[in-house]
Amino acid sequence: MRIISKRRLQEFWRKYPFAEQPLLSWYETTKKANWESFLEVRETFRHADIYQDCVIFDIGGNKFRLITKIRYRVKKVFIRFVLTHSDYDKDLWKEDCKC
């Protein structure tokens, strides 16, 4: 999968250094994936969830949330938000996920 863009991950782990390793792990695993559906995402990341047009990943033992949009046909993962759990709970990201 092509991930757009790694820069959002880097910006987040500069602010939260303990997020770097789990985000890099997600990045490397996702880059090697060839997902064609959410079911395949779930085989790789069993705690991934869907909210409307977004796929949400638990990162770092549920400390962080990674909000993405995945376009399976063109093999692209668009990083929309990287959030702490408390920022995620504010639900401000949900507007971006509407179909």
BAFI-3210 file (N, C-alpha, C; in Angstrom, 3 decimals, decimal comma, padded with zeros to 6 digits):
// residues 99
n [1|2|3|4|5|6|7|8|9|10|11|12|13|14|15|16|17|18|19|20|21|22|23|24|25|26|27|28|29|30|31|32|33|34|35|36|37|38|39|40|41|42|43|44|45|46|47|48|49|50|51|52|53|54|55|56|57|58|59|60|61|62|63|64|65|66|67|68|69|70|71|72|73|74|75|76|77|78|79|80|81|82|83|84|85|86|87|88|89|90|91|92|93|94|95|96|97|98|99]
n.u [000,855|000,438|001,301|-000,015|000,347|003,642|004,666|002,740|002,706|005,310|005,295|003,538|004,899|007,077|006,012|004,973|007,049|007,086|005,308|006,549|007,793|005,521|004,043|005,846|006,029|003,380|003,411|005,426|004,344|001,930|002,819|003,847|001,605|-001,146|-003,887|-007,266|-009,706|-011,657|-011,826|-009,402|-007,661|-008,378|-007,440|-004,765|-004,541|-006,142|-007,666|-008,628|-011,084|-014,123|-015,441|-017,881|-016,513|-013,935|-011,051|-010,015|-007,270|-005,961|-003,244|-000,148|-000,868|-003,485|-003,223|-003,160|-004,870|-005,195|-006,445|-007,647|-008,176|-008,890|-008,183|-008,815|-008,779|-006,842|-004,747|-003,974|-003,379|-004,620|-003,549|-005,404|-005,757|-003,745|-004,110|-004,230|-005,691|-007,508|-007,992|-009,143|-011,528|-013,023|-014,322|-014,035|-012,921|-014,757|-016,392|-014,839|-014,959|-017,302|-019,296]
n.v [-001,178|002,251|004,929|007,948|010,713|010,036|012,071|013,174|011,280|011,525|014,176|013,886|012,056|013,568|015,338|013,553|011,477|008,765|007,559|006,979|004,385|002,508|003,731|003,640|000,886|000,265|001,674|000,332|-002,268|-001,753|-000,649|-002,878|-004,348|-005,587|-004,876|-005,602|-005,240|-004,298|-006,504|-007,812|-005,914|-006,167|-008,721|-008,228|-006,137|-006,606|-004,997|-002,931|-000,599|000,475|003,607|005,105|006,451|005,972|004,210|003,107|002,859|001,347|002,413|001,815|000,248|001,089|003,736|005,739|006,966|006,288|007,716|006,906|006,969|004,535|003,531|000,968|-000,019|001,515|001,120|002,812|004,497|007,001|009,158|010,709|011,730|011,723|010,910|011,568|009,496|010,961|013,225|011,966|011,079|013,395|013,559|015,260|014,605|013,145|014,430|014,560|012,002|011,408|009,943]
n.w [000,000|-000,657|001,328|002,360|004,115|005,260|006,699|008,451|010,473|011,443|012,380|014,514|016,216|016,887|018,678|020,524|021,568|022,430|020,781|018,453|017,828|017,768|015,688|013,546|013,269|012,492|010,057|008,523|008,362|007,044|004,669|003,384|002,915|000,907|000,668|-000,132|000,889|003,808|005,461|005,025|006,065|008,721|009,234|009,430|011,318|014,032|015,712|014,238|013,128|011,498|010,625|009,028|006,226|006,996|008,240|011,328|013,446|016,348|018,156|019,731|022,031|022,446|023,142|021,290|018,337|014,945|012,185|009,073|005,503|003,224|000,012|-001,712|-004,362|-005,709|-004,066|-001,878|001,194|003,045|005,429|007,785|010,405|013,363|016,604|020,135|022,655|024,201|022,562|020,388|021,545|021,589|019,221|016,993|014,581|013,150|011,253|008,962|007,991|006,746|004,238]
ca.u [000,000|001,147|000,807|000,064|001,783|004,403|004,960|001,800|003,180|006,527|004,910|002,928|005,867|007,945|005,298|004,789|008,131|006,807|004,455|007,344|007,945|004,285|003,658|006,751|005,616|002,179|003,821|006,142|003,397|000,960|003,520|004,023|000,295|-001,793|-005,273|-008,334|-010,951|-011,487|-011,591|-007,959|-007,059|-008,681|-006,547|-003,459|-004,725|-007,431|-008,426|-009,049|-012,531|-014,618|-016,445|-018,282|-015,515|-012,599|-010,576|-009,375|-006,324|-005,443|-001,780|000,558|-001,637|-004,712|-002,918|-003,337|-005,747|-004,783|-007,635|-007,224|-009,100|-008,198|-008,702|-008,286|-008,566|-005,590|-003,731|-003,501|-003,875|-004,487|-003,572|-006,208|-005,443|-003,108|-004,668|-004,191|-007,000|-008,412|-008,410|-010,048|-012,821|-013,753|-015,093|-013,910|-012,466|-015,852|-016,899|-013,980|-015,185|-018,601|-019,234]
ca.v [000,000|003,530|005,693|009,384|010,812|009,685|013,316|013,333|010,405|012,127|015,360|013,430|011,468|014,630|015,872|012,424|010,574|007,359|007,053|006,715|002,957|001,896|004,283|003,066|-000,504|000,318|002,138|-000,736|-003,352|-001,283|-000,465|-004,202|-004,971|-005,483|-005,064|-005,390|-005,015|-004,109|-007,814|-008,062|-005,011|-006,767|-009,863|-007,675|-005,339|-007,118|-003,979|-001,867|-000,387|001,357|004,623|005,643|006,293|005,905|003,044|003,608|001,917|001,551|002,455|001,917|-000,300|001,859|005,089|006,664|006,548|006,687|007,775|006,836|006,606|003,551|003,335|-000,366|-000,203|002,155|000,721|003,990|004,772|008,427|009,450|011,896|012,258|010,910|011,559|010,923|008,920|012,020|014,025|011,104|011,052|014,642|013,289|016,313|013,959|012,428|015,176|014,217|010,610|011,223|009,413]
ca.w [000,000|-000,638|002,465|002,122|003,999|006,462|007,418|009,576|011,551|011,993|013,149|015,754|017,149|017,415|019,836|021,449|021,157|022,714|019,705|017,245|017,511|017,289|014,390|012,541|013,085|011,657|008,735|007,814|008,101|006,060|003,394|002,772|002,707|-000,401|001,062|-001,102|001,621|005,241|006,076|004,968|007,066|010,022|009,409|009,797|012,539|014,492|016,432|013,323|013,062|010,436|010,915|007,735|005,164|007,601|008,986|012,542|014,018|017,702|018,091|021,007|023,133|022,629|023,623|020,171|017,253|013,610|011,343|007,682|004,434|002,397|-001,339|-002,001|-005,800|-006,122|-003,074|-001,153|002,536|003,323|006,861|008,015|011,735|014,402|017,785|021,441|022,963|024,681|021,406|019,627|022,240|021,334|017,995|015,991|013,345|012,498|010,097|007,814|007,579|006,106|002,858]
c.u [000,898|000,504|001,045|-000,436|002,439|004,665|004,013|002,197|004,379|006,209|004,323|003,981|006,931|007,326|005,149|005,809|007,851|005,844|005,268|007,404|006,640|003,825|004,555|006,394|004,368|002,552|004,472|005,209|002,434|001,593|003,672|002,701|-000,197|-003,302|-006,227|-009,673|-010,637|-011,239|-010,106|-007,202|-007,202|-007,833|-005,168|-003,519|-006,099|-008,274|-008,822|-010,571|-012,862|-015,573|-016,727|-017,195|-014,088|-012,325|-009,728|-008,514|-005,986|-003,931|-001,221|-000,257|-002,844|-004,465|-003,235|-004,312|-005,211|-006,018|-007,165|-008,423|-008,321|-008,937|-008,067|-007,945|-007,226|-004,457|-003,126|-004,182|-003,582|-004,598|-004,305|-005,853|-004,648|-003,445|-004,331|-005,597|-007,977|-008,867|-009,386|-011,452|-013,641|-014,592|-014,995|-013,501|-013,618|-016,398|-016,117|-014,303|-016,524|-018,420|-019,661]
c.v [001,238|004,399|007,183|010,086|010,516|010,919|013,524|012,464|011,032|013,355|014,951|012,886|012,471|015,234|014,813|011,341|009,094|006,753|006,629|005,230|002,316|002,443|003,762|001,611|-000,575|000,671|001,015|-001,891|-002,959|-001,127|-001,802|-004,876|-004,755|-005,692|-004,791|-005,135|-004,779|-005,438|-008,168|-007,148|-005,647|-008,011|-009,404|-006,956|-005,676|-006,105|-002,800|-001,808|000,518|002,369|005,334|005,397|006,151|004,546|003,583|002,509|002,323|001,444|002,533|001,421|000,545|003,261|006,148|006,077|007,126|006,587|007,845|006,695|005,678|003,423|002,047|-000,537|000,367|001,929|001,913|004,095|006,243|008,637|010,772|012,550|011,233|011,626|010,815|010,387|010,005|012,930|013,247|011,130|012,328|014,563|014,373|015,767|013,374|013,126|014,816|012,837|010,377|010,808|010,443]
c.w [000,000|000,436|002,230|003,383|005,345|007,326|008,609|010,760|012,240|012,849|014,501|016,712|017,591|018,678|020,930|021,099|021,406|021,691|018,484|016,897|017,051|015,928|013,277|012,244|012,205|010,217|007,930|007,453|006,988|004,689|002,648|002,413|001,278|-000,206|-000,085|-000,430|003,096|005,953|006,074|005,926|008,437|010,280|009,867|011,140|013,107|015,265|015,541|013,289|011,886|011,059|009,594|006,690|005,703|008,223|010,125|013,134|015,446|017,624|019,498|022,183|023,492|023,202|022,559|019,165|015,952|012,720|009,892|006,757|003,516|001,072|-001,877|-003,479|-006,257|-005,118|-002,343|000,206|002,826|004,831|007,051|009,351|012,521|015,701|019,062|021,703|023,411|023,540|020,531|020,231|022,047|020,058|016,925|014,616|012,538|011,256|008,827|007,240|006,906|004,655|001,852]
res [m|r|i|i|s|k|r|r|l|q|e|f|w|r|k|y|p|f|a|e|q|p|l|l|s|w|y|e|t|t|k|k|a|n|w|e|s|f|l|e|v|r|e|t|f|r|h|a|d|i|y|q|d|c|v|i|f|d|i|g|g|n|k|f|r|l|i|t|k|i|r|y|r|v|k|k|v|f|i|r|f|v|l|t|h|s|d|y|d|k|d|l|w|k|e|d|c|k|c]
***
